[in-house]
């Protein structure tokens, strides 16, 4: 969660205002590369949630004992250990998904989102708050992956489908765009950049609109307080004159 705004927000407001991909522009490389199918998005999202939550908890516990001079290397070792565990589990239980995601699983180690939350939040908060922060940021990242994957898969192939990552068995397949009317560019990196730009612009517009509403509400509250103060002062002056 952002430290810049002390205002408590709801779940969906947090998803928008502190979205790591479309709001903070973190983790963009893996987002652009693997969001070709919903399966990829779910797999990467779960891996990042696992690493984010556990790394935040571990780092929040060891931060008071870690000298400032070596805290970054220590955090990276913690994150690397968790990523190695995730990679081994995926190789064992979801080999097809692991081979598809390839080196991007290993690159979770240097994902800006994970190291950024460790440095900005987990190191100075307790384990429970750090776990909540990791879960929220992980869900926001997964939501971003799913949004991009849904758009790119449907527009690029015309089909919305999902398969079981354990055995690669198809769960459902639904054609939403007739054959011949697909837009193949969305299966390429050009389509990834286009999709990212549109979604980032949409999130930015929503944030700007909400910030304008909050500013207007704050101004109205300040004006009301000034008016009340003036009325109180005027009433006090009349009482003084009467006395």
N, C-alpha and C positions, 0 to 999 in steps of 0.2 A: 504494500500500500504506500501511496505517496506520502512523503514527510512534509511536503510543501503546503498541504492543505489540511488543517486540523479538523475540518468539518466531517462529521460522521456521515457516510453515504451508505445506501442500500447495496445489496448484492449486485444488481444490474448496473447501478451507477458506478460502482467500483470497476466492473468489467469494462466500462466505456472510458472513464476518466483515467484509470491507471492501467489500461491495456498495454502490455509490454511491446506488442508488435505494432499496432496501429496508433497508439498514443505516445509511447516512449521510444519507438523505433529500435527495439532491441531484438536480437535473435532473428534478424531478417534473412540472413544467408540460408539457414536451414528451412525457414518458412517458404522462401521462393523455390527451393530445390525439391522439397519432398511433397508439396501439396498438389500432387497430380491425382490422387485417389483418396477417398475417405479412410480406407484401410491404413494408408501411410500416416494420415493425420492422427488417427486414434492411437496407433502404435507409438509414434513419437510423443504425443501428448501424455500418454500414461507414463512413459519413461521419464519425461521431464518432471511430471508431478512427483513421481517417486523420489527422484534425486533432489528436487527443490525442497520438499518437506523434510526429508531426512537430513540433508546437508544443513538446512536452517536450524534444526533442532540440535544437531551435534555441534555446530559452530557457536550457537548461543551458550552451550554448556562449557566449551573449552576456551571461549574468547577471553574470559577474565584471567586465564592462566597462560595465555599466549603473548609473548613479548611483541611489541609493536613492530620491531625491526623485521620479524619473520612471519607476521600474521598472514600475508598474502600467500606465500608458499604453503603454509600449513592448511589454509582453506582449500587451495588447489589439490593438495594431497587427499583431503577428505572427500572432495567432489570426485576426484579421479577414482578413488576406491569404490564409491557408490556407482559410478558409471560402469566400472568393470563388472560389478555384480549384476547390474542391469543387462549388460551385453552378454554375460554368460547365461543368464536366465532366458534371454530371448533366443540365443543360439540353441538352447536345449529344448524350449517349448514352442517357439515360433520361428523356425529356421528360415522359412520363406520370407517372412516380414523382415527378419534381420538382414538377409541378403539384399532385399530391396532398399532398405534404408542405408545399408553399407556404412561408410565412414562417418555419416552424420550422427550415428549413435556415439561413436568415440569422441566426436567434436562437441558433445554436450559438456565435456570437461571445461571447454573455454567459452561456453555459451554466456553471453554478457548478462542475461537475465539471472542466472544462478549465482555467478560471482558478484554481480551487482547487489542482489538481495542479501548475500552474505556480508558484504562490506557496508551496505547502507542500513540494513535493518537487523539481521540476526545477531550480529556481534554486540549490539547494545540493547537487546530485549530478551525477555525470558523465553523459555522453551515453548510454552503454550502459545504465546503471541507469535513467535517465529514460525511455529508449525502452521498457524492460521494464515500468516502472510505467504508462506510457501504454497499452501493449498490454493489460496486466492490467485496468486500470480500464475501457478501452474494451470488452473482452470481457465484463466484469461488467455493464456498462451494456446491451450488446446482449443478453446472457442475460436481463436483467430485461425488456427490451422483448419478446423472444420469448415469455417466460412469460406476460406479460399479454396479448399478442396472441393466443396460442394459446387461452387461456381465453375471452377475449371473442369471438373469431371463432367458435369452436365452439359456445359456449352461445348466442350472439346470433343466428347464422345457421344453425347446425346443420351447417355444411359446413366442412371443412378443405381449403383450396386454396392453390395457389401459382402465380404466373405469371412469365414471363420479363420482367424490368424493361426489357430492351432494346427488345422489340417488343410487350410486353403479351400475348404468346401464352400460353395456359393450359398449365401443365406437368402439373398433376394436380388433381383435384377429388374429394373423398371425403366423402359425406354420413354423418355420425356420429350425428345426431339426426333422427328421423323428422319430416317436415313437420307443422307444427301444434304441435310440442312444444318449439320454440325458446323462448328467454327474451329477447325483444327489448330489454329494459332494458340488457343488457350491451353493446349497440351505442351506448348513450348515455353521457354523462359520469357519470351516476349509476352505471352499471355499471363505469366506469373507477375511480371512487372505491371501490366495493365490492371489486373485484378487487385494487386496490392495498392496501386495508386487510387483506384476508385474507392476501396474500402477505407483507406487512410483518410481520404478527403471527406467521406461520410462521417467518420468518427470525429474528425476535426470540426466539422460543421455542427454536430450535436453538442460537442464540448463548448464551442463558442456560444451557441444558443443558450445553454445552461448557465454559462458564466455571465452572460448579459442579464438573464433573469435574476441570478443571485445578486449582481451588482445593483439592479433596479430595486430589488427587495431591501437590500442593505441601505440604499439611499432613502427609500420611503420610510424605513425605520428610524434613520437618523433625523429626517425632516420631522417626523412625528415627535421624536424626543425633544427636538429644538422647540417645536410649537408648544409642547407641554411645559417646558422650562419657562418659556416666555409667559404662558398663561399663569403659571405659578408665581412668577415674579410680579406680574401685573396685579394679581390678587393680593399679594403681600404688600404691594405699594398702596393699594386702596385701603387695606386694613390699617396701615400705618397712618395714612392721611385721616382716616376716620378717628383714630385714636388721638 
